[in-house]
Amino acid sequence: MLLFLIPIIGTLLLLLLPFNTIVQKIRGKKLALLISILTFIESIRTWVSLDFSTLSSFQYIIDLEKWIGGQGGMSLVLGIDSVSIFYIVLTTFLIPICILISWNSVKILERQFLICLLVLEVLLIGVFTVLDLLGFYILFEGVLIPMFIMIGVWGSREQKITAAYYFFFYTLVGSLLMLISILQLYKLGGSTDYFTLINLKIPHNIQNLLFLGFMASLAVKIPMFPFHIWLPMAHVEAPVAGSVLLAGILIKLGSYGFIRFTLPILPEASLHFAPLIYTLSALAIIYASLTTLRQTDLKRIIAYSSVSHMGVVMLAIFTFSVTGLGGSIFLQIAHGIVSSALFIVVTMLYDRHHTRLVLYYRGMTITMPLFATAFLILTLANIAVPLSCNFIGEFLCLLATFESNPFIAIVSSLGMVLSACYALFLYNRVCFGAASPYITENFDLNRRETYALLPLIFLTIFLGVMPNIILDPLQASLVKLTLYL
């Protein structure tokens, strides 16, 4: 598949290119940007060519040679359906933006940084296309390596090494339990192939144990409360590209794992543990919103708001309805766009003024009107005002939750009120009032920064006005998924 070949070829070309002079480094960055744009175009072509009317949802199925020997040998199967394609498009959309926003901020080991991004893109595309549980696990954990390197090497502050190890070990330890569950599934079914496992009849008590093993890994990745401790530190210390990929894609791996594998393979256990997921998700929404209110670091505010949004996503997934599943996927895409843009915006402030403490900022509408306008649109989208993509996602999620459990839906709705409190307070503090005496550089967004933000702002509004471009194609795959529950 070209989706894999294009970034792999780009990685090989970057390895061969010299990176000694400034001209050679710029040429390498342009090559990486071109490769990432070509990959994005190929993902759009794949999306357009899919047939969304069929319930036999998976297309472009590739059955590779047997990669693990043994009795009942397993084959690595790749396939795309209307669920995975949107995660792939979001991944390929964010990678060129990551290259653009890191153009001047990464000053050491530029070649290695670009290779890291392209390798991460290949692994993420693999996660969203693989239809084998063991293959999913390998790629799922393989994503940790380039992100660990990105935080530890190109992180912005002195605690970057600690943050990298927090991220790596928190996510790795939980995944060991998922590996044990996968091996048990192989023992029961003689295969880790997705199509085999969804038709496997597993006793209810064994399903419960396997579900807990999967949850130990997927809940950390999302991250669900109380497994979220690694996320704020990782976001604060990561470079801007790392924060964008963490918020935009990596925290979606856990929810994707629940939708793709846990629900259809362990349906009875999913129903059994739904009340636990509801409780943890509602606590995450309230806790994260209250915690966000007391933060003073710009990145921490957005990081904790991500925990709250992903709590809404998990509520919707475990409603087991087409509306809830569709709303959860839509909200994940919306959050990937809006949260990524917010991280870019606050990094633009940091690049100019070298602090992320809210107290040092005031009056940015006077000194940086373009920045203030972009920040306003994204802030309103983050609190889910109508005509923004977040509004559509959160409305569908809470609607499905209300139909399933009205009490949890009402409690979770308080998070929407609290999100308005912290988001509007942040914008008011940063952008209104007299200009801060601590601000020394007053230049507004440059052309490169504008090019990076415009697609994100456009999609924020466009998907809020025309959500059916995503919701309609999802229907066939989600209807088939609910048949297993």
C-alpha positions in Angstrom: 0.0 0.0 0.0 1.2 3.5 -0.9 0.2 4.7 2.5 3.1 2.7 3.9 5.5 3.0 1.0 5.6 6.8 0.7 6.8 7.6 4.2 9.1 4.6 4.2 10.7 5.8 0.9 10.9 9.3 2.5 12.7 7.9 5.5 15.3 6.2 3.3 15.8 9.4 1.3 16.4 11.4 4.5 19.0 8.8 5.6 20.9 9.3 2.3 20.7 13.1 2.1 23.6 15.2 3.6 22.5 17.4 6.5 25.7 19.4 7.1 24.9 23.0 5.9 21.8 25.2 6.4 20.9 24.8 2.7 21.0 21.0 3.0 18.9 21.1 6.2 16.2 23.2 4.5 16.2 20.9 1.5 15.7 17.9 3.9 12.8 19.6 5.6 11.2 20.4 2.3 11.6 16.8 1.3 10.0 15.5 4.5 7.2 18.0 4.1 6.6 16.9 0.5 6.6 13.2 1.5 4.1 13.9 4.3 1.8 15.9 2.0 1.9 13.1 -0.6 0.9 10.6 2.1 -2.0 12.8 3.1 -3.1 13.0 -0.5 -2.9 9.2 -0.8 -5.1 8.9 2.4 -7.7 11.2 0.9 -7.6 9.1 -2.3 -8.1 6.0 -0.3 -11.0 7.6 1.6 -12.8 8.7 -1.6 -12.3 5.2 -3.2 -13.9 3.3 -0.3 -17.4 1.9 -0.8 -19.3 3.0 2.4 -22.6 1.3 1.4 -21.6 -2.3 2.1 -21.8 -4.0 5.5 -18.8 -6.2 4.6 -17.0 -3.2 5.9 -13.3 -4.0 5.4 -11.7 -3.1 2.1 -8.2 -3.1 0.7 -7.6 -6.3 2.6 -4.0 -7.5 2.3 -3.0 -10.9 3.7 0.7 -10.9 4.1 2.9 -14.0 4.3 2.9 -16.0 7.5 5.0 -14.1 9.9 4.9 -16.3 12.9 5.3 -20.1 12.5 3.7 -22.8 14.5 0.5 -24.7 14.5 -2.4 -22.7 13.1 0.1 -20.1 12.0 -0.9 -16.5 12.1 -1.0 -14.2 9.1 -0.7 -10.5 9.3 -3.8 -9.1 7.7 -4.3 -5.4 6.9 -7.6 -3.8 6.0 -9.4 -0.4 6.1 -13.0 0.3 6.9 -15.0 3.5 7.5 -13.8 3.6 11.1 -10.1 3.3 10.5 -9.9 5.5 7.5 -10.7 8.7 9.5 -8.0 7.9 12.0 -5.6 7.4 9.1 -6.6 10.7 7.5 -6.2 12.5 10.8 -2.7 11.1 11.2 -1.5 12.0 7.7 -3.1 15.4 8.1 -1.3 16.3 11.3 2.2 15.1 10.3 2.9 17.9 7.7 1.5 20.4 10.2 4.0 19.0 12.8 6.9 19.5 10.3 5.7 23.1 9.6 5.4 24.2 13.2 8.8 22.6 14.1 10.6 24.2 11.2 12.7 26.6 13.3 12.1 25.3 16.8 14.1 22.0 16.3 17.7 23.1 16.2 19.6 19.9 16.9 19.5 16.5 15.1 17.1 17.8 12.5 17.5 14.7 10.2 16.7 12.4 13.1 13.7 14.4 14.1 12.2 14.2 10.6 12.9 10.5 10.4 11.2 10.1 13.8 8.0 11.8 12.6 7.9 9.6 9.4 8.6 6.4 11.3 5.8 7.4 13.8 3.5 8.0 10.9 4.1 4.5 9.4 3.5 2.9 12.8 0.3 4.8 13.4 -1.0 3.8 9.9 -0.2 0.3 10.8 -2.1 0.4 14.1 -5.2 1.6 12.3 -5.0 -1.0 9.5 -3.8 -4.2 11.2 -6.5 -6.8 11.7 -4.4 -9.1 13.9 -4.4 -8.7 17.7 -0.7 -9.6 18.1 0.2 -7.3 15.2 -1.9 -4.5 16.8 0.0 -5.0 20.1 3.4 -4.8 18.5 2.6 -1.6 16.5 0.6 -0.2 19.5 3.8 -0.5 21.6 6.1 0.4 18.8 4.6 3.9 18.7 6.1 4.4 22.2 9.7 4.3 20.9 9.7 7.4 18.5 7.5 9.4 20.9 9.8 8.5 23.8 12.8 9.7 21.8 10.9 12.8 20.7 10.1 13.9 24.3 13.5 13.0 25.7 15.7 14.5 23.0 13.7 17.5 21.7 11.7 18.3 24.8 11.6 22.0 25.7 12.6 22.0 29.4 14.9 20.4 32.0 12.4 17.7 33.1 12.0 16.2 29.6 13.9 13.0 30.5 11.7 12.4 33.5 8.6 13.0 31.4 9.8 10.6 28.7 10.3 7.8 31.2 6.9 8.6 32.8 5.3 8.3 29.3 7.2 5.1 28.4 6.8 3.1 31.6 3.2 4.0 32.5 2.0 2.9 29.0 4.3 -0.1 28.8 3.5 -1.7 32.2 -0.2 -1.7 31.6 0.4 -3.2 28.1 2.0 -6.3 29.6 -1.5 -7.4 31.0 -2.9 -6.9 27.5 -0.2 -9.1 26.1 -1.2 -11.9 28.5 -4.9 -11.5 27.4 -3.9 -11.7 23.8 -1.9 -14.9 24.5 -4.9 -16.4 26.3 -7.1 -15.5 23.3 -4.6 -17.3 21.0 -4.8 -20.3 23.3 -8.6 -20.3 23.1 -9.0 -19.7 19.4 -5.7 -20.9 17.9 -5.2 -17.6 16.2 -5.0 -13.9 16.9 -6.7 -13.0 13.6 -9.5 -10.5 14.1 -12.1 -12.3 11.9 -11.5 -15.5 13.8 -11.7 -14.0 17.3 -15.0 -12.1 16.7 -16.7 -15.4 15.9 -15.1 -17.1 18.9 -17.5 -18.0 21.8 -15.6 -17.2 25.0 -17.1 -18.1 28.5 -18.4 -15.0 30.3 -16.0 -15.3 33.3 -13.0 -15.6 31.0 -14.2 -12.6 29.0 -14.2 -10.5 32.2 -10.6 -11.4 33.0 -9.5 -10.7 29.4 -11.4 -7.4 29.4 -9.5 -6.2 32.5 -6.2 -7.1 30.8 -7.1 -5.0 27.8 -8.4 -2.2 29.9 -5.2 -2.0 31.9 -3.4 -1.0 28.7 -6.0 0.9 26.7 -7.2 3.0 29.7 -3.6 4.2 30.3 -3.3 5.3 26.6 -6.5 7.3 26.6 -5.8 8.2 29.5 -8.8 7.4 31.8 -9.0 8.5 35.4 -7.0 7.6 37.5 -4.4 6.5 34.9 -3.8 10.0 33.5 -0.8 11.1 35.6 1.7 10.7 32.8 -0.2 12.9 30.4 0.2 16.5 31.8 4.0 16.1 32.3 4.5 14.5 28.9 2.6 17.4 27.2 4.4 20.1 29.2 7.9 18.7 28.4 7.3 17.5 24.8 8.2 19.7 21.8 5.2 21.2 20.0 5.1 18.3 17.4 5.1 15.8 20.3 2.2 17.6 22.0 0.2 17.8 18.7 0.7 14.0 18.1 0.0 13.1 21.7 -3.3 15.1 21.7 -4.2 14.5 18.1 -3.5 10.8 17.7 -1.8 8.9 20.4 -4.4 9.2 23.1 -6.9 8.0 20.5 -5.2 4.6 20.3 -6.8 3.4 23.5 -10.4 4.4 22.4 -9.7 2.9 19.0 -8.6 -0.4 20.6 -11.9 -0.5 22.6 -14.0 0.1 19.5 -12.1 -2.2 17.1 -11.1 -5.1 19.3 -12.6 -5.1 22.8 -16.3 -4.5 22.0 -16.7 -7.1 19.2 -14.3 -9.8 20.7 -15.5 -9.4 24.4 -19.1 -8.2 24.1 -20.4 -9.7 27.3 -17.5 -8.4 29.4 -18.0 -4.9 27.7 -21.6 -4.9 28.8 -20.6 -6.2 32.3 -18.0 -3.5 32.9 -20.0 -0.6 31.3 -21.1 0.8 34.8 -17.4 0.9 35.8 -16.5 2.8 32.6 -19.4 5.2 33.2 -18.2 5.9 36.7 -14.6 6.4 35.8 -15.5 8.6 32.8 -17.8 10.8 34.8 -15.2 11.2 37.5 -12.6 12.1 34.8 -14.8 14.8 33.3 -15.5 16.5 36.6 -12.0 16.0 38.1 -10.1 17.1 35.0 -12.3 20.2 34.6 -11.9 21.2 38.3 -8.1 20.5 38.1 -7.8 22.6 34.9 -9.4 25.6 36.7 -6.4 25.8 39.1 -3.6 25.3 36.5 -1.2 28.2 35.7 0.8 26.5 32.9 -0.8 27.0 29.4 0.1 23.5 28.2 -1.2 21.9 31.4 -4.6 23.6 31.0 -5.0 22.0 27.5 -3.6 18.7 28.7 -6.1 18.4 31.5 -9.0 19.5 29.2 -8.0 16.5 27.0 -8.6 14.1 29.9 -12.1 15.6 30.2 -12.9 15.3 26.5 -11.7 11.7 26.4 -14.0 11.0 29.3 -16.9 12.0 27.1 -15.6 9.8 24.4 -15.5 6.7 26.6 -19.1 7.4 27.9 -20.3 7.3 24.3 -18.4 4.2 23.3 -20.0 2.2 26.1 -23.5 3.2 25.2 -23.1 0.5 22.5 -25.3 2.5 20.1 -24.7 3.7 16.6 -25.3 7.3 17.8 -22.8 6.9 20.7 -20.1 5.2 18.6 -20.5 7.7 15.8 -20.4 10.6 18.2 -17.3 9.2 20.0 -15.4 8.9 16.7 -16.5 12.3 15.6 -15.5 13.9 18.9 -12.1 12.2 18.7 -11.5 13.7 15.3 -12.7 17.1 16.5 -10.6 16.9 19.6 -7.6 15.9 17.5 -8.0 19.0 15.4 -8.9 21.6 18.0 -6.6 20.4 20.8 -3.7 20.2 18.4 -4.3 23.7 17.2 -4.5 25.0 20.8 -1.1 23.4 21.6 0.3 25.1 18.5 -1.1 28.4 19.6 0.3 28.3 23.1 3.7 27.2 21.8 3.7 30.3 19.5 3.4 32.4 22.7 6.2 30.4 24.4 8.5 30.8 21.4 8.1 34.6 21.6 8.1 35.1 25.3 9.8 32.0 26.8 7.2 31.3 29.5 4.0 29.3 29.7 2.8 30.8 32.9 -0.6 32.5 32.4 0.1 35.3 34.9 2.7 36.9 32.6 0.3 37.4 29.7 -2.3 40.2 29.1 -3.5 42.3 26.2 -2.5 40.1 23.3 -5.4 41.5 21.2 -3.4 44.7 21.1 0.0 43.3 20.3 -1.0 40.1 18.3 -4.5 40.6 16.8 -4.2 37.6 14.3 -3.1 35.4 17.1 -6.0 36.6 19.4 -8.5 35.9 16.6 -7.3 32.3 16.0 -7.1 31.7 19.8 -10.7 32.9 20.2 -12.1 30.6 17.5 -10.2 27.6 19.0 -11.3 28.4 22.5 -14.9 28.6 21.5 -14.6 25.3 19.7 -12.9 23.7 22.7 -16.0 24.6 24.9 -18.2 23.1 22.1 -20.1 26.2 21.0 -22.6 25.5 18.1 -21.1 25.5 14.5 -17.9 24.0 15.8 -16.9 20.4 15.3 -16.6 19.8 19.1 -20.3 20.7 19.5 -21.5 18.0 17.1 -19.3 15.4 18.8 -20.2 16.3 22.4 -23.9 16.6 21.6 -24.1 13.1 20.0 -22.0 11.6 22.9 -24.2 13.1 25.6 -27.4 12.3 23.7 -26.4 8.7 23.5 -25.3 8.7 27.1 -28.6 10.3 28.2 -30.5 7.5 26.4 -28.4 4.9 28.2 -28.0 6.5 31.7 -29.6 9.9 32.3 -27.9 10.4 35.7 -24.4 10.0 34.3 -25.3 12.2 31.4 -26.5 15.0 33.7 -23.4 14.7 35.9 -21.1 14.7 32.8 -22.9 17.8 31.4 -21.5 19.7 34.4 -18.1 19.3 32.7 -19.3 21.3 29.8 -20.1 24.2 32.2 -16.7 23.9 33.9 -14.9 23.8 30.5 -16.5 27.1 29.6 -15.2 28.5 32.9 -11.5 27.6 32.5 -11.4 28.2 28.7 -13.0 31.7 28.9 -10.9 32.6 31.9 -7.7 31.6 30.0 -8.7 33.6 26.9 -9.7 36.6 29.0 -6.4 36.6 31.0 -4.2 36.2 27.9 -5.9 38.4 25.4 -7.8 41.2 27.1 -6.7 44.1 29.3 -3.7 46.4 29.0 -0.6 45.0 27.4 1.6 43.1 29.9 4.9 44.8 30.8 6.6 41.4 30.6 5.9 41.1 26.8 9.0 42.2 24.9 8.3 40.8 21.4 5.2 42.0 19.7 5.3 40.5 16.2 2.2 38.6 15.1 1.8 35.3 13.3 4.2 34.8 10.4 3.3 33.2 7.1 4.5 29.7 8.1 2.5 29.8 11.4 -0.6 31.0 9.5 -0.3 28.2 7.0 -0.1 25.7 9.9 -3.1 27.0 11.7 -5.5 27.8 8.8 -6.3 24.2 7.8 -7.1 23.4 11.5 -9.3 26.4 11.9 -11.1 25.7 8.6 -11.8 22.1 9.5 -13.0 23.2 13.0 -15.8 25.2 11.4 -16.4 23.1 8.3 -17.0 19.9 10.2 -19.2 21.8 12.6 -21.4 22.9 9.6 -21.2 19.6 7.6 -20.7 16.8 10.0 -22.3 14.2 7.7 -19.1 14.0 5.7 -17.9 11.8 8.5 -21.1 10.6 10.2 -22.7 9.1 7.0 -19.7 6.9 6.0 -19.5 5.5 9.5 -23.0 4.1 9.6 -22.3 0.8 7.8 -19.3 -0.2 9.9 -21.0 0.9 13.2 -24.2 -1.0 12.4 -22.2 -4.1 11.8 -20.2 -3.5 15.0 -23.4 -3.3 17.1 -24.5 -6.6 15.8 -21.8 -8.3 17.9 -23.1 -6.7 21.1 
